[in-house]
């Protein structure tokens, strides 16, 4: 039976700062590590759905972010498309998992990528192996050296963004703020016009944001190390948290349970939950499934905000579920 190989959830910068500060406070025996200085490069974050193709000696396995897919139990046609091109994917080495964004018309609306004639698979990483010893390739040229020779129709390799590379010194708050200010301008520009879609296809329109990849860190190709240092930044229309800026060094602080719900339970997050948990179907029978997803997602992403605001999860859980339920059942 196929095993799902997860792509780690990508945090916001302030969550990365919090994790690294926590590790810096531990002793080496406890797994602690000094605050690093890291060189970052960026890729455009496309508005689609995270999918992957696992390559095995006896065939391929397709997956979404959360589950195994088949042509019979599919997500927006991804598995059916991948199996149509199975022979090309199987020319890649066994043990590869090709991660990318499945996007285009019929996946997510209202974006530059949505205006293309057909769907595409924009590859941002390849994982070689699984479990202990696995490594992740994020450099576009290295990815292309594997993918491009086999000419898999509909597969594109996301490049580094021109001019977006910088050092982040996590021990220097000034360095963090300079980078945050730079990236806020980049994200604003990407939301106005997706630079990759324009350059690759001549189509103008809205983008979602950017993903920042560490490229100078020892062992930075290990999945756990990569996930700890990567971060994302979305434009205002796509944020699942109602923050003032796309990139912030510190978390938002609220003064009440209602303020927390307003910050974390946004229409963007609820819409994402509707897609992931319910396949975009607002059926009252799916209310429990929807609430379970939203509750888990908010809890996972709000640790820093709760801590900064002097709140605990038990204080806000009921209000989060009430807001989500009202949204889901509204006509």
N, C-alpha and C positions, 0 to 999 in steps of 0.2 A: 504494500500500500504506500502511495506517495506521501512524503512528509513535506509540510509547508515550511518554506524557508523565509523567515520574516525579514522585511526591510525595516530597520529601526525607525521609530518615531523621531522626527527632527524637531528639536526644541527651539525656543526663542533665545536670543542672546542672554537675557537676564537669567534664564534657567541654567545656561551653560556656566555663567559667572558663579551662580549659587553652588552648583555641583563642584566646580573646581576649588572654590573657597572652602567647602566642606572637606575635600580631600587634603587640602593644604594644612588643615588644622589637625590632621591625624598623624601619628608617627609612621615611619616606614614599615614597622612591623604590623601596623593596622591597615596597611594598604595606602598610606598617604603619599602624596607627591607634591613637589613645589609648584607654584603657579607658573605655567609655561608662557613662552613667547612663540607665537604661531603665525606663519604666513598663510593667508587665505586667498583663494580664487573663487570666482562666482560663476554660476550658471543660472540662466533664466528658469524660473519655476513656472511650468506650464499648468494651465487649469484643465486637468483631466482626471484620470483615475490611475493610481499606482498599480502596475501589473508586472508580471515576470514570466519568463520561460525558463524552466529547468531542462538542461540537456543531459540525457542519460544514454547509456550504450544501447538500450532497447527502445528508445523513443523520447518524446518530450512530455513534460508536465507543465500545465499552465496554472497560474494563480493570480488572485487579487491580493491586496494588502493583507487580507485577513483569512482567506480560505482557498482551497484548491478549486479550480474551475475545470469544466469540461464543455465540449460543444453543446451538450444537452443541459448543463447547469452552468450557464455562461453569465458574463457581465458585459453588457453593451457590445457583444460580438467579438470580444478579444480572443477567447479560446478558439472559436470557430476560425477566425483569421489566422491565428498561430498554427493551428493544425493544417490549414490549407497550405502553409509554407513549411511544414514539418521537415521535409527533405533538406531544405536550405539550412534550417536551424541545426539539424543533426550533423552538419559538416563542422560545427564548432566542437571543441573538445568536450568529452563527457565530464561531468562534474561542474560545468559552468552554469550559473544562474544569471540570466540577462534581465536586469531591472530597467524599467522605463515608465514613461507616462503614456498611457493610451488616451489619445485625444483627437479632437476634430469634431465634425458635425455629428450630432446625436449623442455625444458624450457629455459635454457641458456647454451651455449656450452663452452667447453674448460676448465672446472673446475673439481676438484676431484669429486664433487657431481654429475657432468654430466655423470660420468663413472659407476654409479650404475645401476643395472638391470632395475629399474623402478622409477617412480616419488614418492615423499614422501612429507608430510606436517610436517615441523619442527616448533613446537609451541614455541613461545618465550614469550607470555603473554596471560592472560585471563582478559577481562573487565567484571565486574559484574555490571549490570545496565547501564543506559545511562543518559546523562544530569547531572543535579545537584544531587550529592549523589553517582555518579558512582565511583568505585575504580578499580584499575588495579593491578593484581597479576603478578609479574615477577619472584618470587623465584621458581626455578625449582622443588623443592620438593613439594611445595604447588600446583603448576600446576599439577604435576604428581599424587597428591592425588585425583584430580578430573578426570584426563584423563585416567590414566593407568588402573584403575579397570574395565573400559568398553572395553578395548582391541579393539580400533578402528584401523583396518588394515591400515598401511601406515602413522600412526601418531607417531611422536617422540617428546620428550621434550628436547629442547636444554639445556644443563647443563651450570653452571658457568665454565669458563676456569680455570684450575689449576694454582695457583700461581699468578693470575692477580687480585689483590685487593689492593687498596691504598687510602689514604686520600688526598683530594684536598682542600687546604685552599685558597679560592678565594681572600682573602685579602693579600695574600703573593705571589708575582710574582715568587719568587724563588721556591715555592712549585709547582706552575703551570708548570714551566719549567722542573723541575725534573720529573714530571709525563709525560710531553710531550716527553721527551727523552726516558723514559721507554717504553711508548706506541709505539713510532716509531720503536723500536726494536721488539716489539711484533708483530706489523703489518707486518713488513718485513718477520718475520718468518712464519706468517700465510699465506702470499701470496705465499711463497715457498712451504708450505705444510699445508693443512687444518687439524688441529689436531683432530677435532671432527669426520670428515669423516674417518680418519685413525683409530681412536680408536673404532668407532662404527661399521665400515664395512670393515676395513683392506684395504682400497683403498687409495693410495697416489696420490697427485696432488695439484694443485693450490687452494688457498682460496681467499676470497675477502677482508676481514678485520675484524674489531671487533666493537661491540656496548657496550658502557659503561652505566651501570644503577646505579643510586643513591640508596643506601640501608640503609642509616642512617638518612634520613631527615624526620622531622615531616610532616605529611600529604603527604609524598612522594608517596602514592598510589593514590592520586587524579590525574586524567589525565593531567590537566593543570600544576600541580606542577612537575609531572614526566617529561613531555615534555620539561619543561624549563631547566631541569638539565641533561637530557640524552644527549649523543653525540656519534658520530660515527667516525671511522677512516678507510679509505680504502687504500689498496695497490696501488702502482704506476700505475698499468695497469687498475685500476678500478675507478680512481678519475675523477670526472666530472669537477674538477678545476685543472689547471696545477700549483700546488703548489710545493714548494721545499720539504716539509715534509708532512707526513700523518697527524700529529698532530702539530698545531702551536698555540701559545698563542695569537699572533697578526695577523691580516689579511695581505695578500700580498699587496704591494703598486706598482702601475704601473704609467707610466709617459705619457701615451697617450691613445687615444681611441683604436688604434690598439693593444696596449699592453693589454688593458682590454678584448678585444675580444679574443686574444690569451690565456688569463688566464681563461676565463669563458666559452667560446664556444668550448669545446673540442669534439673530436670524441666520447668519452665515453658518454657525455651528449646528443649529437645528436643521438647516437645509442639508448639511453634510450628513447628519444622522439619518435623515429621511432617505437619502441615497444609499448609504452604506448598510443600514439596518433593515430597511423596508423596500429597497428597490424603487424608490420614488413613489410608493403607493401609500396614500393616507387612508388606511383601512383601520377602523376602531379595533379590530381583532389583533392588530399589530402594535397596539399601544404599549403593552408591556415590553416588547422587544425594543421599541423605540426609546422608552424611558431608561431601560437598562443600558443602552449604548450611550445616551446623552449623559447619564449619571456617571458612568465609568470614565467617559472622555473628560468631563469637567473635573472630576476628582483627580485624574492623572495630570492634568495640565495646570492645576491651581494651587499646588503646594506652596509655591513662592508667594503668591498673592494672599493666601490664607495666613501664612506666617507673618508677612509684613503688616497685615491688617489686624493682627491679634485675634483671629478667628480660628475655629476648628471645624472640621468637616461636618460633624454632627449638628452644628448650629445652622448650616446652610443647606443640607441635603434635601429636606422637605420642600424648601422654597424653590430649589433647582427643579425638582420633579414637578411641582405645581406649575411653574412657568412653561416647562416642556410639554406637559399634558395639555394645557390650555392652547398652546400653539398647534399641537398635533391634531386636536379635535375641532379646531376652529374651521368654519366653512367659508 
